[in-house]
Amino acid sequence: MIAGRPTNLWLGLATTVVGLLSAIALVGGVDPRTVAQLAAAVTAVLGAGIALVAYQPPTLNPGDPFHTTTPPGQPSATSVVNADGSATPQP
């Protein structure tokens, strides 16, 4: 997730922008094979960059607090990561 939006939306945006730029280049008279090669490379780089940012591993260390959000009407809780990576028991 990036900026509160799911990864598939970001990938869709990147693909759409590359498609728009490709269409503009084709209307401008650029060779279609060149446009296709560049569009494929740019889409691959953008996709890899989005995946790298969106799928970061969790960064909790022992002693770090984290908040557990529950459905409405139930109390939310704050836990702490133990040395073995488990959470403190809920009250």
C-alpha positions as CSV (number, residue, x, y, z in Angstrom):
1,M,0.0,0.0,0.0
2,I,1.3,3.4,-0.9
3,A,-0.2,6.6,0.4
4,G,-3.3,4.7,1.6
5,R,-4.0,3.3,-1.9
6,P,-3.7,-0.4,-2.8
7,T,-0.8,-1.5,-5.0
8,N,-3.0,-2.5,-8.0
9,L,-4.3,1.1,-8.3
10,W,-0.7,2.4,-8.5
11,L,0.2,-0.2,-11.1
12,G,-2.9,0.7,-13.1
13,L,-2.0,4.4,-12.9
14,A,1.6,3.7,-14.1
15,T,0.4,1.5,-17.0
16,T,-2.1,4.1,-18.0
17,V,0.4,7.0,-18.0
18,V,2.9,4.9,-20.1
19,G,0.0,4.1,-22.5
20,L,-0.9,7.8,-22.8
21,L,2.7,8.8,-23.4
22,S,3.0,6.0,-26.0
23,A,-0.1,7.2,-27.8
24,I,1.3,10.8,-27.8
25,A,4.6,9.6,-29.2
26,L,2.9,7.6,-32.0
27,V,0.8,10.6,-33.0
28,G,4.0,12.6,-33.1
29,G,5.4,10.2,-35.7
30,V,7.9,8.2,-33.6
31,D,8.6,4.6,-34.9
32,P,6.1,2.2,-33.3
33,R,8.8,-0.4,-32.5
34,T,10.8,2.2,-30.6
35,V,7.8,3.3,-28.7
36,A,6.9,-0.3,-27.8
37,Q,10.4,-1.1,-26.6
38,L,10.6,2.1,-24.5
39,A,7.1,1.6,-23.1
40,A,7.9,-2.0,-22.0
41,A,11.1,-0.9,-20.3
42,V,9.5,2.0,-18.5
43,T,6.5,-0.1,-17.4
44,A,8.8,-2.8,-16.0
45,V,10.9,-0.2,-14.1
46,L,7.8,1.5,-12.7
47,G,6.3,-1.8,-11.7
48,A,9.4,-2.9,-9.9
49,G,9.7,0.4,-8.1
50,I,6.1,0.3,-7.0
51,A,6.5,-3.3,-5.7
52,L,9.7,-2.3,-3.9
53,V,7.9,0.5,-2.1
54,A,4.6,-1.2,-1.5
55,Y,5.9,-4.5,-0.2
56,Q,8.3,-3.3,2.5
57,P,8.7,-5.8,5.4
58,P,7.3,-4.8,8.8
59,T,9.7,-2.8,10.8
60,L,8.8,-3.6,14.4
61,N,11.6,-4.3,16.8
62,P,11.5,-5.7,20.4
63,G,10.0,-3.1,22.7
64,D,8.2,-1.2,19.9
65,P,4.5,-0.5,20.7
66,F,1.8,-1.1,18.0
67,H,-1.9,-0.5,18.0
68,T,-4.4,-3.2,17.3
69,T,-7.6,-1.7,15.7
70,T,-10.8,-3.6,16.3
71,P,-14.2,-3.3,14.7
72,P,-16.4,-0.4,15.9
73,G,-17.9,-1.0,19.3
74,Q,-15.0,-3.0,20.6
75,P,-12.0,-1.5,22.4
76,S,-8.8,-1.1,20.5
77,A,-5.6,-2.2,22.3
78,T,-1.9,-1.2,22.3
79,S,0.7,-4.0,22.6
80,V,4.5,-4.2,22.7
81,V,6.7,-6.5,20.8
82,N,8.5,-9.0,23.1
83,A,12.2,-10.0,22.6
84,D,11.1,-13.3,20.8
85,G,8.9,-11.3,18.4
86,S,5.6,-12.1,19.9
87,A,3.1,-9.5,21.2
88,T,2.3,-8.9,24.8
89,P,-1.0,-10.6,25.9
90,Q,-4.1,-8.5,25.5
91,P,-5.7,-7.4,28.8
